[in-house]
Amino acid sequence: MAGLSLEQPLPFIFGILGNIISFMVFLSPLPTFYRIYRKKSTEGFQSVPYVVALSSCMLLIYYALVKTNAVLLITINSFGCFIETAYITIYLIYATKKARIFCIQIFVLLNVVAFAAIVLLTRLAFTGPDRVTVVGWICVGFSLCVFAAPLSIIRLVIRTKSVEFMPFYLSFFLTLNAIAWFGYGFFTKDLYVELPNVLGFVFGVVQMVVYMLYKNNNNKKDAAVAAVPEHRVKIAELSSAPASELQVSLEEKDQNKRSMEDSQDTDKNETAYEEGHDISAV
């Protein structure tokens, strides 16, 4: 394997570990898409996390090709491109017309127009080490946006005092993933892989600390949901599947709540109707 010989065991070990954990993270939305397939509907799930994830994988593959000797980055992100494309395809098959059009627009904007512009600009305007630097910093900026997305989830947990919508094990594996890729970047002296994963590690630890603080909270889940306005429910659109699962969970609860209210109104109307008949009889 170019650039990672047995004389460099540490970057190889961290890179393999990062590939394994990233593989698990990429597969984490499978239950979501099995649900979409089973119900033949995307319900309230959002396509943005998967389109953005695909864009991130494409950028990292391009960076790895420009840098050279970054086979492990190419390996895992190639799988990421494949699985995210599969997710988006399934989404387009079962989405409503409005959601399908929005998904296509975002896909074209990020993965066609923006990506093509980045490739053309860096190929025409820069050469050698300068090209690596520019592409590397573009990847860093994009990764920082992705890693900053969990701030919305942390804010939601603090606001509702409930960890119902913060999956602990996903936070845990994302933290391990950040550690693995930080180690890879550190030992290969790759600042553009190392730097964003520092922030990823920090946010991962913060999420787990917040989870531990609120996991024993006795507040009812319905009270937590009621405290969140409907327009604030779109959590971490630049994150992965759990953000979409969060939105659906809230929408299902909102539908159940409306159903209960409709049922109560029906009971009231029936009661008033019966009372009216009693008065007429008198």
C-alpha positions as CSV (number, residue, x, y, z in Angstrom):
1,M,0.0,0.0,0.0
2,A,1.6,3.2,-1.1
3,G,2.7,5.6,1.6
4,L,1.8,3.2,4.4
5,S,4.4,0.5,4.8
6,L,5.1,-1.7,7.8
7,E,7.7,0.9,8.8
8,Q,4.8,3.2,9.5
9,P,2.4,1.0,11.6
10,L,0.7,3.7,13.6
11,P,-0.9,5.7,10.7
12,F,-1.9,2.3,9.1
13,I,-3.5,1.1,12.4
14,F,-5.4,4.4,12.9
15,G,-6.4,4.5,9.2
16,I,-7.8,0.9,9.3
17,L,-9.6,1.7,12.6
18,G,-11.0,4.8,11.1
19,N,-12.2,2.8,8.0
20,I,-14.0,0.2,10.2
21,I,-15.7,2.8,12.4
22,S,-16.7,5.0,9.4
23,F,-18.1,1.9,7.8
24,M,-20.4,1.4,10.8
25,V,-21.4,5.0,10.8
26,F,-22.2,4.9,7.1
27,L,-24.4,1.9,7.6
28,S,-26.3,3.4,10.6
29,P,-29.2,4.8,8.4
30,L,-30.1,1.4,7.1
31,P,-33.0,1.0,9.6
32,T,-34.3,4.4,8.4
33,F,-34.3,3.3,4.7
34,Y,-35.8,-0.1,5.5
35,R,-38.6,1.8,7.1
36,I,-39.0,4.0,4.0
37,Y,-39.0,0.9,1.8
38,R,-41.5,-0.9,4.0
39,K,-43.9,2.0,4.2
40,K,-43.3,3.1,0.6
41,S,-43.0,6.7,1.9
42,T,-40.3,9.0,3.1
43,E,-42.7,10.4,5.7
44,G,-40.9,13.4,7.3
45,F,-37.4,12.3,6.6
46,Q,-35.0,14.8,5.1
47,S,-32.7,14.2,2.1
48,V,-30.2,16.9,3.0
49,P,-28.0,14.8,5.4
50,Y,-27.4,12.2,2.8
51,V,-26.7,14.7,0.0
52,V,-24.2,16.5,2.2
53,A,-22.6,13.3,3.2
54,L,-22.1,12.3,-0.4
55,S,-20.6,15.7,-1.1
56,S,-18.2,15.3,1.8
57,C,-17.1,11.9,0.5
58,M,-16.5,13.3,-3.0
59,L,-14.4,16.2,-1.8
60,L,-12.3,13.9,0.4
61,I,-11.7,11.5,-2.5
62,Y,-10.6,14.4,-4.7
63,Y,-8.3,15.6,-1.9
64,A,-6.8,12.1,-1.5
65,L,-6.2,12.0,-5.3
66,V,-4.6,15.4,-5.3
67,K,-2.4,14.6,-2.3
68,T,-1.5,11.0,-3.5
69,N,-0.5,8.2,-1.1
70,A,-3.9,8.4,0.7
71,V,-5.3,5.1,-0.1
72,L,-7.2,4.6,3.1
73,L,-9.1,7.9,2.6
74,I,-10.0,6.8,-0.9
75,T,-11.2,3.4,0.3
76,I,-13.7,4.5,2.9
77,N,-15.0,7.5,1.0
78,S,-15.5,5.4,-2.1
79,F,-17.8,3.2,0.0
80,G,-19.4,6.3,1.4
81,C,-20.2,7.6,-2.1
82,F,-21.7,4.2,-3.0
83,I,-23.9,3.9,0.1
84,E,-25.0,7.6,0.2
85,T,-25.9,7.3,-3.5
86,A,-28.0,4.2,-2.7
87,Y,-29.8,6.1,0.1
88,I,-30.5,9.1,-2.1
89,T,-31.9,6.8,-4.9
90,I,-34.2,5.1,-2.4
91,Y,-35.3,8.5,-1.1
92,L,-36.1,9.7,-4.6
93,I,-38.2,6.6,-5.4
94,Y,-40.5,7.0,-2.4
95,A,-40.5,10.8,-1.8
96,T,-43.3,13.1,-2.6
97,K,-43.0,15.3,-5.7
98,K,-42.1,18.3,-3.7
99,A,-39.5,16.5,-1.6
100,R,-38.1,14.8,-4.7
101,I,-37.7,18.2,-6.5
102,F,-36.0,19.7,-3.4
103,C,-33.6,16.7,-3.1
104,I,-32.7,17.0,-6.8
105,Q,-32.0,20.7,-6.5
106,I,-29.7,20.3,-3.5
107,F,-28.0,17.3,-5.2
108,V,-27.3,19.3,-8.3
109,L,-26.2,22.4,-6.4
110,L,-23.7,20.6,-4.1
111,N,-22.6,17.5,-5.9
112,V,-22.6,18.8,-9.5
113,V,-22.2,22.6,-9.6
114,A,-20.2,23.2,-6.5
115,F,-18.0,20.1,-6.8
116,A,-17.3,20.8,-10.5
117,A,-16.5,24.5,-9.7
118,I,-14.0,23.4,-7.0
119,V,-12.3,20.8,-9.3
120,L,-12.1,23.3,-12.2
121,L,-10.8,26.2,-10.0
122,T,-8.2,24.1,-8.3
123,R,-7.0,22.4,-11.5
124,L,-6.8,25.6,-13.5
125,A,-5.6,28.1,-10.9
126,F,-3.3,26.0,-8.7
127,T,-0.5,23.5,-9.1
128,G,1.5,21.1,-6.9
129,P,1.5,21.8,-3.2
130,D,-0.7,24.9,-3.6
131,R,-3.5,22.8,-5.0
132,V,-3.2,20.4,-2.1
133,T,-3.4,23.3,0.3
134,V,-6.5,24.9,-1.3
135,V,-8.4,21.6,-1.6
136,G,-7.4,20.6,1.9
137,W,-8.7,23.9,3.4
138,I,-12.0,23.5,1.4
139,C,-12.3,20.0,3.0
140,V,-11.6,21.5,6.5
141,G,-14.2,24.2,6.1
142,F,-16.8,21.7,4.9
143,S,-16.0,19.2,7.7
144,L,-16.2,22.0,10.3
145,C,-19.8,22.8,9.1
146,V,-20.7,19.1,9.4
147,F,-19.1,18.7,12.9
148,A,-20.8,21.9,14.2
149,A,-24.3,20.5,13.3
150,P,-24.6,18.5,16.7
151,L,-24.9,21.9,18.4
152,S,-28.5,21.9,17.5
153,I,-29.0,18.5,19.2
154,I,-27.2,19.6,22.3
155,R,-29.3,22.8,22.5
156,L,-32.5,20.6,22.1
157,V,-31.4,18.3,25.0
158,I,-30.7,21.3,27.3
159,R,-34.0,23.0,26.3
160,T,-36.2,19.9,26.9
161,K,-34.1,18.3,29.6
162,S,-34.5,15.0,27.8
163,V,-32.1,12.8,25.9
164,E,-34.8,11.1,24.0
165,F,-33.5,12.4,20.7
166,M,-29.8,12.0,21.3
167,P,-28.6,8.5,20.5
168,F,-25.7,7.8,22.8
169,Y,-24.0,5.1,20.9
170,L,-24.0,7.1,17.7
171,S,-22.3,10.0,19.6
172,F,-19.9,7.4,21.0
173,F,-18.9,5.9,17.7
174,L,-18.6,9.3,16.1
175,T,-16.2,10.3,18.9
176,L,-14.2,7.1,18.3
177,N,-14.2,7.9,14.6
178,A,-12.8,11.4,15.2
179,I,-10.1,9.9,17.4
180,A,-9.1,7.4,14.8
181,W,-8.9,9.9,11.9
182,F,-7.1,12.4,14.1
183,G,-4.5,9.8,14.9
184,Y,-4.2,9.1,11.2
185,G,-3.8,12.8,10.4
186,F,-1.4,13.3,13.2
187,F,1.0,10.5,12.3
188,T,0.8,11.2,8.6
189,K,1.3,14.9,9.3
190,D,-1.9,15.7,7.4
191,L,-3.3,18.9,9.0
192,Y,-6.4,18.8,6.8
193,V,-7.5,15.4,8.2
194,E,-6.2,16.2,11.8
195,L,-7.8,19.6,12.4
196,P,-11.5,19.0,11.8
197,N,-11.4,15.8,13.8
198,V,-10.2,17.8,16.8
199,L,-13.5,19.6,16.7
200,G,-15.3,16.4,16.0
201,F,-13.8,14.8,19.1
202,V,-14.7,17.9,21.3
203,F,-18.4,17.9,20.1
204,G,-18.6,14.1,20.6
205,V,-17.4,14.3,24.2
206,V,-19.7,17.3,24.9
207,Q,-22.7,15.2,23.5
208,M,-21.8,12.3,25.8
209,V,-21.4,14.6,28.8
210,V,-24.8,16.2,28.1
211,Y,-26.3,12.7,27.7
212,M,-24.9,11.6,31.1
213,L,-26.3,14.8,32.8
214,Y,-29.8,14.4,31.5
215,K,-30.2,10.6,31.0
216,N,-31.9,10.2,34.4
217,N,-34.2,13.1,34.0
218,N,-37.8,12.1,35.0
219,N,-39.5,14.6,32.7
220,K,-42.1,13.0,30.5
221,K,-41.2,12.6,26.8
222,D,-44.4,14.3,25.8
223,A,-43.5,17.3,27.9
224,A,-40.1,17.5,26.2
225,V,-41.7,17.3,22.8
226,A,-44.3,19.9,23.7
227,A,-41.5,22.3,24.6
228,V,-40.1,22.3,21.1
229,P,-41.8,24.5,18.5
230,E,-42.6,22.7,15.2
231,H,-40.4,25.0,13.2
232,R,-37.3,24.1,15.4
233,V,-37.6,20.4,14.8
234,K,-35.2,20.2,11.8
235,I,-32.1,19.3,13.7
236,A,-28.7,19.0,12.2
237,E,-29.6,19.0,8.5
238,L,-25.9,18.7,7.8
239,S,-25.6,15.7,10.1
240,S,-26.5,12.1,9.5
241,A,-29.6,10.0,9.7
242,P,-30.6,10.5,13.4
243,A,-31.5,14.1,12.7
244,S,-34.1,12.8,10.2
245,E,-35.3,10.2,12.6
246,L,-35.7,12.9,15.2
247,Q,-37.9,14.9,12.9
248,V,-40.1,11.9,12.2
249,S,-40.4,11.0,15.9
250,L,-41.6,14.5,16.7
251,E,-44.0,14.6,13.7
252,E,-45.5,11.2,14.8
253,K,-46.0,12.5,18.3
254,D,-47.6,15.7,16.9
255,Q,-49.9,13.6,14.8
256,N,-50.9,11.4,17.8
257,K,-51.5,14.6,19.8
258,R,-53.8,16.0,17.0
259,S,-55.6,12.6,16.8
260,M,-56.3,12.7,20.6
261,E,-57.5,16.3,20.3
262,D,-59.9,15.4,17.4
263,S,-61.2,12.4,19.4
264,Q,-61.9,14.6,22.4
265,D,-63.7,17.2,20.2
266,T,-65.8,14.4,18.8
267,D,-66.7,13.2,22.3
268,K,-67.7,16.7,23.3
269,N,-69.9,17.1,20.2
270,E,-71.6,13.8,20.8
271,T,-72.2,14.8,24.5
272,A,-73.6,18.2,23.4
273,Y,-75.8,16.4,20.8
274,E,-77.2,14.0,23.4
275,E,-77.8,16.8,25.9
276,G,-79.7,18.7,23.2
277,H,-81.9,15.7,22.6
278,D,-82.6,15.5,26.3
279,I,-83.6,19.1,26.5
280,S,-85.9,18.7,23.5
281,A,-87.5,15.7,25.1
282,V,-88.2,17.7,28.2
